[in-house]
Amino acid sequence: MRCDWLSGRFNLLMHRAQIEQNWHSRGFSCGLWVDPPRQVWEDYVHQTDELLMILEGELELEMQGRTFRPKVGEEVLIPAQVTHSVRNVGGTTARWLYGYKSA
């Protein structure tokens, strides 16, 4: 089981350049964010669309009255002007990609 998890994590990290290239082709930036366990970002609003993808860890997102936990490698679109919260609900460091749509 542990080997599968490490393999999946390594695979996502290897493909980070491809993800970044894909996001850039769609007009988004791409950066890496690192949060310690229990880090909370409450009620943020951005003027532009945002993409988010978890590379490692467990995040909980809340937006538009809905709370969900995306899987590692799942891309999430946070539309412009939508209030959202991001919480590291895992017991480990979370690493995730984020990008904003350029104007």
N, C-alpha and C positions, 0 to 999 in steps of 0.2 A: 504494500500500500504506500509506504513512504517513498519508494522509488518512483511510483507513478506520479505522486505529487511533485517530487523534485523534477521529474522529466517534464511535466506540464508547465511548471514554473520556468524552467530553463527554455522551453520551447517559446513561451510568451516573450521572455527577455530577448531571445534571438530574433524574434519577429518584430521587436519594437521599431526597428528602422522601417520595416514595411508598413506598420501601422502609421508611423509618422508621415511617411510618403503618401499614404492613402488619405490621411486627414488633410495634409497640405494640398493635395489635388482637389479636395472638396472645399478649400478655402478656410481651413481651421489651423490654428497653431497647435503645437503639441509639446507639453512639458511634463516632467515627472514631479509628483507631490508625494511626500513621505510624512505619515502621521503616526505618533506613538499610540499605544493602546488607550482607549477611552477619549481620544481627541474628538471634540464636537465643534462643528461649524454650523451655527443656527441662523436661519432666516436671511439667507443671502439672495440678492437680486442682481442680475447683470443686464446690461443694455444690449447684449448680443447672445446668440445661441452658444451653448457650451456642450462639448462632448466629454464623457468620462468613461474610463475603462480601468477596472481593477487588475493589477498585475499580481498582487500578493496581499493576503489578509482578508478581512471581512468588514464590509461597509454596509451601513443602512442609509438609504436615501428617503427623504420625505419631500414630496411636492404634489401640488394640486390635490391635497387631501388624501394622498395615498402614500403608504410606507412600504418599501420593498427592499430586498437585499439582492442586488445583481450578483451573478456568478463571476468568477475570475474569467476574464476574456470577453465578457459581454459588454457591448457598447451601449451607453445610455445617452440620449439627447435630452438636455435641459433647455427648453425653449427660452428665448429672451423674455424678460419681464416676469418670469415665474419665480416666486419665492420658494427657496429650497434649502434643505438642511442635509448635511453629510455627517455621519457619525461612525467612528471606528468602534464597532461593537465586539471585535475580536480581542483576544488576549495577547495579540502580537502586533508588531509594526505593520501598518498597511502602506503599500506602495501603489499609486494609481496614476494613470495618465489623464491629463485634462487639456482641453484646447478650446479656444474661443474663435468664433467665426469673425473673419476680418471684414471690415466695413466696405 
